[in-house]
């Protein structure tokens, strides 16, 4: 998907890059404060917030 954040992905793009999506969302450490998507690296989100482990 290039340099786009996960927040910018459109539904029709997901099936064509499912392998990348699996890698991005496995063991999430961040959530987007704008759209609530989650990722394992803050660079994949437009407004990343760290998920705290309890």
PyMOL CGO cylinders between C-alpha atoms (Angstrom):
from pymol import cmd
from pymol.cgo import CYLINDER

trace = [
    CYLINDER, 0.00, 0.00, 0.00, 2.96, 2.32, -0.10, 0.3, 1, 1, 1, 1, 1, 1,
    CYLINDER, 2.96, 2.32, -0.10, 3.28, 5.15, 2.41, 0.3, 1, 1, 1, 1, 1, 1,
    CYLINDER, 3.28, 5.15, 2.41, -0.45, 5.50, 3.13, 0.3, 1, 1, 1, 1, 1, 1,
    CYLINDER, -0.45, 5.50, 3.13, -1.55, 5.11, 6.72, 0.3, 1, 1, 1, 1, 1, 1,
    CYLINDER, -1.55, 5.11, 6.72, -3.96, 2.33, 7.59, 0.3, 1, 1, 1, 1, 1, 1,
    CYLINDER, -3.96, 2.33, 7.59, -6.52, 5.07, 8.21, 0.3, 1, 1, 1, 1, 1, 1,
    CYLINDER, -6.52, 5.07, 8.21, -6.40, 5.98, 4.51, 0.3, 1, 1, 1, 1, 1, 1,
    CYLINDER, -6.40, 5.98, 4.51, -7.06, 2.44, 3.21, 0.3, 1, 1, 1, 1, 1, 1,
    CYLINDER, -7.06, 2.44, 3.21, -10.40, 1.94, 1.48, 0.3, 1, 1, 1, 1, 1, 1,
    CYLINDER, -10.40, 1.94, 1.48, -12.47, -1.24, 1.71, 0.3, 1, 1, 1, 1, 1, 1,
    CYLINDER, -12.47, -1.24, 1.71, -11.79, -2.21, -1.88, 0.3, 1, 1, 1, 1, 1, 1,
    CYLINDER, -11.79, -2.21, -1.88, -8.01, -2.06, -1.23, 0.3, 1, 1, 1, 1, 1, 1,
    CYLINDER, -8.01, -2.06, -1.23, -8.03, -4.55, 1.64, 0.3, 1, 1, 1, 1, 1, 1,
    CYLINDER, -8.03, -4.55, 1.64, -8.43, -7.83, -0.31, 0.3, 1, 1, 1, 1, 1, 1,
    CYLINDER, -8.43, -7.83, -0.31, -5.56, -6.98, -2.65, 0.3, 1, 1, 1, 1, 1, 1,
    CYLINDER, -5.56, -6.98, -2.65, -3.09, -6.46, 0.22, 0.3, 1, 1, 1, 1, 1, 1,
    CYLINDER, -3.09, -6.46, 0.22, -4.38, -8.80, 2.94, 0.3, 1, 1, 1, 1, 1, 1,
    CYLINDER, -4.38, -8.80, 2.94, -0.88, -10.12, 3.70, 0.3, 1, 1, 1, 1, 1, 1,
    CYLINDER, -0.88, -10.12, 3.70, 0.34, -6.61, 4.62, 0.3, 1, 1, 1, 1, 1, 1,
    CYLINDER, 0.34, -6.61, 4.62, -2.79, -5.96, 6.65, 0.3, 1, 1, 1, 1, 1, 1,
    CYLINDER, -2.79, -5.96, 6.65, -2.22, -9.10, 8.73, 0.3, 1, 1, 1, 1, 1, 1,
    CYLINDER, -2.22, -9.10, 8.73, 1.32, -7.95, 9.50, 0.3, 1, 1, 1, 1, 1, 1,
    CYLINDER, 1.32, -7.95, 9.50, 0.22, -4.41, 10.42, 0.3, 1, 1, 1, 1, 1, 1,
    CYLINDER, 0.22, -4.41, 10.42, -2.59, -5.40, 12.79, 0.3, 1, 1, 1, 1, 1, 1,
    CYLINDER, -2.59, -5.40, 12.79, -0.93, -8.35, 14.53, 0.3, 1, 1, 1, 1, 1, 1,
    CYLINDER, -0.93, -8.35, 14.53, -0.25, -7.64, 18.21, 0.3, 1, 1, 1, 1, 1, 1,
    CYLINDER, -0.25, -7.64, 18.21, -1.46, -4.02, 18.12, 0.3, 1, 1, 1, 1, 1, 1,
    CYLINDER, -1.46, -4.02, 18.12, 0.30, -1.48, 20.34, 0.3, 1, 1, 1, 1, 1, 1,
    CYLINDER, 0.30, -1.48, 20.34, -1.43, 1.65, 19.02, 0.3, 1, 1, 1, 1, 1, 1,
    CYLINDER, -1.43, 1.65, 19.02, -4.94, 2.79, 18.19, 0.3, 1, 1, 1, 1, 1, 1,
    CYLINDER, -4.94, 2.79, 18.19, -5.92, 5.75, 16.00, 0.3, 1, 1, 1, 1, 1, 1,
    CYLINDER, -5.92, 5.75, 16.00, -7.60, 8.52, 17.96, 0.3, 1, 1, 1, 1, 1, 1,
    CYLINDER, -7.60, 8.52, 17.96, -9.54, 9.51, 14.84, 0.3, 1, 1, 1, 1, 1, 1,
    CYLINDER, -9.54, 9.51, 14.84, -10.95, 6.26, 13.43, 0.3, 1, 1, 1, 1, 1, 1,
    CYLINDER, -10.95, 6.26, 13.43, -10.12, 3.62, 16.12, 0.3, 1, 1, 1, 1, 1, 1,
    CYLINDER, -10.12, 3.62, 16.12, -8.09, 1.40, 13.78, 0.3, 1, 1, 1, 1, 1, 1,
    CYLINDER, -8.09, 1.40, 13.78, -5.26, -0.48, 15.50, 0.3, 1, 1, 1, 1, 1, 1,
    CYLINDER, -5.26, -0.48, 15.50, -1.70, -1.30, 14.43, 0.3, 1, 1, 1, 1, 1, 1,
    CYLINDER, -1.70, -1.30, 14.43, 1.58, -2.55, 15.84, 0.3, 1, 1, 1, 1, 1, 1,
    CYLINDER, 1.58, -2.55, 15.84, 3.50, 0.58, 14.78, 0.3, 1, 1, 1, 1, 1, 1,
    CYLINDER, 3.50, 0.58, 14.78, 2.47, 4.23, 15.16, 0.3, 1, 1, 1, 1, 1, 1,
    CYLINDER, 2.47, 4.23, 15.16, 3.57, 5.03, 11.60, 0.3, 1, 1, 1, 1, 1, 1,
    CYLINDER, 3.57, 5.03, 11.60, 0.56, 3.10, 10.23, 0.3, 1, 1, 1, 1, 1, 1,
    CYLINDER, 0.56, 3.10, 10.23, -1.96, 5.46, 11.90, 0.3, 1, 1, 1, 1, 1, 1,
    CYLINDER, -1.96, 5.46, 11.90, -2.76, 9.14, 11.42, 0.3, 1, 1, 1, 1, 1, 1,
    CYLINDER, -2.76, 9.14, 11.42, -3.41, 9.96, 15.12, 0.3, 1, 1, 1, 1, 1, 1,
    CYLINDER, -3.41, 9.96, 15.12, -1.70, 7.15, 17.07, 0.3, 1, 1, 1, 1, 1, 1,
    CYLINDER, -1.70, 7.15, 17.07, -2.34, 6.63, 20.77, 0.3, 1, 1, 1, 1, 1, 1,
    CYLINDER, -2.34, 6.63, 20.77, -0.39, 4.00, 22.70, 0.3, 1, 1, 1, 1, 1, 1,
    CYLINDER, -0.39, 4.00, 22.70, -2.47, 1.14, 24.09, 0.3, 1, 1, 1, 1, 1, 1,
    CYLINDER, -2.47, 1.14, 24.09, -1.45, 0.54, 27.67, 0.3, 1, 1, 1, 1, 1, 1,
    CYLINDER, -1.45, 0.54, 27.67, -1.14, -2.98, 28.98, 0.3, 1, 1, 1, 1, 1, 1,
    CYLINDER, -1.14, -2.98, 28.98, -2.79, -3.58, 32.34, 0.3, 1, 1, 1, 1, 1, 1,
]
cmd.load_cgo(trace, "trace")
